[in-house]
Amino acid sequence: MKLKYAARTHVGLVRPSNEDSILTMPESGLFLVADGMGGEVAGEEASAQVVESVKRVFHAVPEKFPVEPEHLEDRLREAIRQAHRDVFNIARINPLKRGLGSTASLMCVHRDAWMVAQIGDSRVYLVREGLVRQITTDHTVVWQLYQQGMIEREQLGEHPSRHLLTQCVGSGEPIDIDFFEGISQTGDLFLICSDGLTGYVGEESLEATLVDPALELEQKADHLLNAALAGGGGDNISVILVAVELERGDNWLALSQASKTKTTKKKVTDTDETSY
């Protein structure tokens, strides 16, 4: 498997600091976007802690990768759980930082499989054969309204409650980790991004950039960032693009029964008892 990636993170045009943090570990197939909240200092600390927690979990074992898919799945889940505990402890130690938290969209591409563990409203998209599909679902009040048919998709970015998360990393409540998995194909392109991109770039513009064959990967990342700035840049912006090319021997036998186009979603409840 060969991976190419391009990553951008920008403070935007309004916020005084960048509360987003990103992680790119192409040698391990790991990519992460974390969007912090809780104020100028606490938000930065929360998202940075998510990155450090994920790195620590994946560096804690001697082997480069688990052999079985379920072991890698467990590792991704544990990375999010560990981040949840670590961010929570920041506020536990310093009561002035209560209310801090972060999103976490963590993706791993290994052999011919991809896996995503997610909390919050940072998103992951898959671009395949000219079609763009959102893999993740937002953990927000407005997304619940959309799923219930109470608002249209076009209203998601305009609703007054669009920034209200239903759960986040580091909260005083147990978290339900969304987990998605599928089989990669050569030519697949993944986008991992914070809502500083999706909140200021329309879906048509986003998709047009992602599927444009005339743009190289780095150009696509620049176009997306510039489009978010041109749209107002009212939030921090983070973009990671990952392009996949499979090689001989990449087939992961344990996942050989999975459909080449199917995406499987699993929900896992973290039962850590964290409370302020």
C-alpha angles and dihedrals in degrees: 000000000000122000129196120187142178123195133190133175124179135177092228126219102290113033118085093221141015112259092177121097128189135195125202118183103161092168087065097032090243126142129168140181118192122182112198128209136184104083138310096301102026094048092054091047093049096052092042089053091053089056093048093047092052092048091049094052093049094045093048095085129064098225119080093226138002114251098227125060092230090058091055089046090053090050092054091048092048091050090058092044091050091049089050091054094043096049091046090053091056090064093039090058094041113035090191087071096055111136095039119132144139144220119239127200107176121182131184124190113195126169104314096338135086127196132187129194114190145182124172131007104307105118142220121206131188121212113198130163093344095311125112119209129180107229100186131057122224119249093220138118092244093051089055089052089050092050090049090053093244095122135022123248090249089063096057094089095045103045115113091230095050093116096050109109122206091207140000142177111277099023121136090249134079113264132227107218115211110218125193130180139175147150119275127227129202107269096031114145123198127199120199113184147157123241088259084082102038093041093059105030120068119233094246092053091045093051094044091057095045095052098039105121092197093066124082119220095262090048092052091052091050092047092052093048093047091047090055091050091047088050091060104283090229094156140033111282127216127176131176120179119191122188119196130210117178124216134198111290096027094114110116104213094203089062097041093112093059118105118253090233103028123107117202120207123199127179119212124189117217107216097194107138104227120161136155 
